[in-house]
Amino acid sequence: MQYSAGDVWWGPAIHKSAPSYRPWVIISNDTHPFHHTECVAMAITTQAHSAGVEIRAEDWIRGGSKTDSYISPWYVLTMKYCDFDRQQGTLRKGLLETATDELTTYVFGVDQR
């Protein structure tokens, strides 16, 4: 299976009290040290948090969502590909850049925009 930055996959929601799944967008590329088996991903939620990055219909290159969705740039983890369940689609590169710029601001306190 091929995995690329921008792909949205369903995988475990690790901070939920009961076993649950959520969509994750892959933000890493093949420079990740273990890119053949894992990736860095950001959570996608239907909750409209003020710091969330809105996903509009035109942000989907492939696939999509019937509900309003947001990338949570503060909710980042390393995910094993084998933990993904099914692919939902692919998001455009510009949206990933917006989300990772937000993450950079949280980590380094520097606005990359």
N, C-alpha and C positions, 0 to 999 in steps of 0.2 A: 504494500500500500504506500502511496506517495503522500507525504504531509508537507505543507508549505505555509509560510507566513500568510496570514489572512484567512486561512481555512477555519471554519467554525465547526467544532465537534462537540457532541454531548459526552460528558464524563462525570465522575463523582463530584458532588458538592461537599467538600470535606468539612465545612464548618456547620453543616446542618445536623440537628440532633438525631434525626432518623435517616436511614439510607435514602439518598435523594440524588438526582442528576440535574445538571445545568449545562447550558452551552458555554464553551470556552473558545476564545479566538487565539490561535497560535501567533505569537509575536516574534519568535526567534527564527533564525535561518540556519543554513548548513554550517555556519561557523560555530554553532553551539558545540561544546566538547563531546557530547554524546548524542549528536543529532540523528543518529540512526535508530535510537531507541527512545528518545525523550525530547521534549521541547519546553520552552517557557510560554505560558499562556495567561491570558487575562480573563476573568469571569465576565459573563454577560448576564444581565438581570432584567427583569421587567419593572423593577423599582426605579422611579425617577428621582434619584439623588441629585442634588445640585451640582456635584462635581463629576457626575457620570457623563460619558460621551454618547450622545444620542446616535442611534443607528437609524437612518432614514431608508426608505424603500430603494432610493437610487444608490445607496451605499453597497448594496448587494450586487456582486458581479455574477454570482450564481446562487441559486436557492433563495432563501428569504425567511421572513417571519410574519405571521398574521397578527402579532401583538407588538406593541411599542417595546423596544429593547434598548439597553444602554450598556456600554462597556464600562466596567469598574476599574479604572487604572490603579487603584490602591490594592486590588485583590489579585495578586500575581503569584504563580507557583510553577514549579517544574512538574510536568505531567508525563507519565509514561504513555507512549502510543497505545500500548496494549490495554490501557484503562479507558480509552475512548470507545464509545458504543456505536454511534452513527454520525455521519456528516450531515450538517444542516445547510452548508453552503460556503461561500467565499466572499469576504469583504474587500473593498477597494483599498489600495495601498495608502492613499491620503488619510483615510480614517484611522488606520493603524499608526501613522505618524502623529496624528493628533493625540491619540491615547498614550503612545510612548513618550511624547513630549510632556504630558501631564505627569507620568510616572517619574521622569527625570526631574521635574520640578519638586516632587515629593522627596526624592532621594538626595538631590544635590542643592535644592533651594534655588535653582537657576531656571528661569523660563526660557525654553529653547525656541519659542516661536518668534 
